Amino acid sequence: MPVTEESVVISRPVSEVWDFLTEARNWPSWETSILECEQITDGEIGVAPDGAGSTASWASASTG
């Protein structure tokens, strides 16, 4: 099975990066399959907050 790895250097404190990544409304800026996302209950990620959002879907068509 093929494996792809990617890395990036972020010149910010770890806590700032974590805060950005765990804010649901920021997810579309780094996850291309998410069109919009909003956390709809209180709580930190990992404490099971509810969220609502839209994801992009991929479809393939074959010609016969």
N, CA, C and O of each residue as an XYZ file, in Angstrom:
256
protein
N       0.848     -1.170      0.000
C       0.000      0.000      0.000
C       0.897      1.238      0.000
O       1.806      1.341      0.823
N       0.652      2.166     -0.905
C       1.444      3.392     -0.955
C       1.218      4.261      0.288
O       0.121      4.307      0.845
N       2.263      4.930      0.695
C       2.190      5.825      1.838
C       2.702      7.191      1.405
O       3.728      7.296      0.734
N       1.989      8.220      1.788
C       2.405      9.584      1.491
C       2.604     10.323      2.800
O       1.754     10.255      3.688
N       3.699     11.016      2.924
C       3.972     11.812      4.109
C       4.278     13.239      3.679
O       4.840     13.478      2.611
N       3.898     14.176      4.529
C       4.160     15.577      4.254
C       4.433     16.258      5.587
O       3.857     15.884      6.609
N       5.291     17.234      5.580
C       5.549     17.979      6.804
C       5.691     19.454      6.474
O       5.966     19.838      5.338
N       5.495     20.263      7.497
C       5.601     21.708      7.338
C       6.119     22.281      8.651
O       5.788     21.780      9.726
N       6.925     23.323      8.562
C       7.433     23.994      9.752
C       6.529     25.198     10.018
O       6.338     26.043      9.144
N       5.981     25.268     11.212
C       5.110     26.372     11.601
C       5.824     27.163     12.685
O       6.109     26.636     13.760
N       6.104     28.394     12.408
C       6.849     29.240     13.346
C       5.903     29.914     14.336
O       5.788     31.139     14.377
N       5.243     29.101     15.118
C       4.308     29.575     16.143
C       4.458     28.671     17.361
O       4.914     27.535     17.237
N       4.083     29.163     18.524
C       4.089     28.299     19.706
C       3.107     27.138     19.529
O       2.056     27.297     18.908
N       3.449     25.988     20.072
C       2.607     24.796     19.969
C       1.189     25.077     20.438
O       0.237     24.630     19.798
N       1.021     25.796     21.525
C      -0.319     26.068     22.054
C      -1.156     26.880     21.068
O      -2.364     26.670     20.962
N      -0.523     27.802     20.347
C      -1.238     28.607     19.355
C      -1.686     27.741     18.168
O      -2.800     27.886     17.666
N      -0.808     26.850     17.733
C      -1.144     25.947     16.636
C      -2.273     25.015     17.063
O      -3.224     24.812     16.309
N      -2.178     24.449     18.262
C      -3.220     23.546     18.766
C      -4.564     24.266     18.845
O      -5.588     23.716     18.440
N      -4.563     25.485     19.361
C      -5.810     26.255     19.454
C      -6.427     26.466     18.070
O      -7.645     26.369     17.914
N      -5.607     26.750     17.081
C      -6.107     26.946     15.722
C      -6.683     25.645     15.160
O      -7.780     25.635     14.600
N      -5.945     24.561     15.310
C      -6.371     23.278     14.739
C      -7.616     22.715     15.404
O      -8.382     21.996     14.763
N      -7.832     23.024     16.665
C      -8.984     22.472     17.369
C     -10.202     23.383     17.328
O     -11.222     23.072     17.944
N     -10.118     24.487     16.625
C     -11.260     25.392     16.430
C     -11.965     24.961     15.145
O     -11.433     25.127     14.047
N     -13.164     24.406     15.296
C     -13.869     23.803     14.158
C     -14.014     24.759     12.974
O     -13.906     24.327     11.826
N     -14.251     26.013     13.219
C     -14.458     26.943     12.094
C     -13.197     27.118     11.245
O     -13.285     27.598     10.115
N     -12.022     26.736     11.766
C     -10.772     26.825     11.006
C     -10.518     25.601     10.131
O      -9.672     25.655      9.238
N     -11.227     24.503     10.365
C     -10.930     23.258      9.664
C     -10.937     23.371      8.154
O     -10.066     22.785      7.511
N     -11.882     24.101      7.542
C     -11.844     24.191      6.071
C     -10.564     24.832      5.525
O     -10.222     24.620      4.361
N      -9.858     25.603      6.338
C      -8.635     26.252      5.847
C      -7.474     25.272      5.711
O      -6.504     25.563      5.011
N      -7.556     24.117      6.367
C      -6.464     23.150      6.243
C      -6.928     21.755      5.835
O      -6.092     20.900      5.543
N      -8.219     21.504      5.807
C      -8.750     20.202      5.376
C      -9.668     20.438      4.184
O     -10.798     20.900      4.345
N      -9.182     20.119      2.989
C      -9.897     20.472      1.771
C     -11.212     19.727      1.586
O     -12.037     20.158      0.780
N     -11.440     18.635      2.294
C     -12.706     17.920      2.141
C     -13.829     18.553      2.964
O     -14.985     18.151      2.835
N     -13.506     19.531      3.803
C     -14.510     20.205      4.619
C     -14.797     21.569      4.010
O     -13.893     22.386      3.834
N     -16.062     21.807      3.690
C     -16.449     23.084      3.107
C     -16.731     24.127      4.183
O     -16.347     25.289      4.048
N     -17.404     23.705      5.253
C     -17.670     24.585      6.388
C     -17.873     23.715      7.614
O     -18.281     22.559      7.506
N     -17.589     24.269      8.767
C     -17.714     23.511      9.998
C     -17.940     24.476     11.147
O     -17.340     25.549     11.202
N     -18.811     24.082     12.060
C     -19.123     24.915     13.208
C     -19.375     24.020     14.410
O     -20.161     23.077     14.327
N     -18.727     24.302     15.508
C     -18.992     23.577     16.745
C     -20.279     24.137     17.340
O     -20.412     25.351     17.494
N     -21.229     23.264     17.674
C     -22.535     23.738     18.117
C     -22.819     23.473     19.588
O     -23.909     23.784     20.068
N     -21.864     22.906     20.310
C     -21.987     22.752     21.753
C     -20.696     23.218     22.401
O     -19.670     23.344     21.733
N     -20.745     23.468     23.678
C     -19.546     23.859     24.412
C     -18.670     22.639     24.656
O     -19.145     21.504     24.640
N     -17.405     22.886     24.877
C     -16.486     21.805     25.211
C     -15.290     21.808     24.286
O     -15.334     22.322     23.168
N     -14.230     21.222     24.783
C     -13.015     21.117     23.995
C     -13.096     19.893     23.103
O     -13.833     18.949     23.388
N     -12.332     19.917     22.025
C     -12.227     18.745     21.168
C     -11.707     17.595     22.027
O     -10.775     17.774     22.811
N     -12.298     16.442     21.884
C     -11.913     15.298     22.696
C     -12.862     15.078     23.861
O     -12.826     14.032     24.509
N     -13.719     16.070     24.130
C     -14.710     15.947     25.191
C     -16.085     15.721     24.554
O     -17.115     15.838     25.219
N     -16.085     15.401     23.285
C     -17.278     15.076     22.520
C     -18.242     16.230     22.312
O     -19.436     16.067     22.561
N     -17.770     17.400     21.861
C     -18.718     18.441     21.476
C     -19.420     18.039     20.182
O     -18.890     17.246     19.403
N     -20.583     18.575     19.959
C     -21.284     18.324     18.705
C     -20.891     19.374     17.687
O     -20.569     20.509     18.039
N     -20.919     18.991     16.436
C     -20.597     19.940     15.386
C     -21.517     19.742     14.200
O     -22.179     18.713     14.062
N     -21.540     20.730     13.367
C     -22.325     20.652     12.140
C     -21.483     21.211     11.017
O     -20.751     22.181     11.210
N     -21.579     20.619      9.861
C     -20.794     21.132      8.763
C     -21.149     20.462      7.456
O     -22.043     19.619      7.394
N     -20.446     20.842      6.428
C     -20.631     20.275      5.098
C     -19.285     19.795      4.595
O     -18.262     20.445      4.813
N     -19.289     18.672      3.931
C     -18.060     18.167      3.350
C     -18.212     18.069      1.842
O     -19.312     17.920      1.309
N     -17.082     18.156      1.183
C     -17.093     17.977     -0.266
C     -17.226     16.489     -0.543
O     -16.719     15.667      0.220
N     -17.880     16.150     -1.589
C     -17.982     14.737     -1.935
C     -17.367     14.525     -3.313
O     -17.396     15.403     -4.176
N     -16.826     13.362     -3.485
C     -16.177     13.023     -4.747
C     -17.028     11.978     -5.436
O     -17.490     11.029     -4.802
N     -17.233     12.143     -6.702
C     -17.989     11.170     -7.474
C     -17.224     10.873     -8.748
O     -16.591     11.752     -9.334
N     -17.293      9.656     -9.153
C     -16.660      9.310    -10.422
C     -17.730      8.704    -11.317
O     -18.633      8.004    -10.858
N     -17.607      8.982    -12.553
C     -18.567      8.441    -13.516
C     -17.800      7.586    -14.514
O     -16.697      7.927    -14.940
N     -18.391      6.509    -14.861
C     -17.760      5.675    -15.875
C     -18.660      5.664    -17.100
O     -19.886      5.713    -17.002
N     -18.030      5.601    -18.221
C     -18.810      5.530    -19.458
C     -18.804      4.090    -19.939
O     -17.792      3.392    -19.872
N     -19.922      3.681    -20.408
C     -20.064      2.281    -20.776
C     -19.813      2.085    -22.173
O     -19.888      0.958    -22.662
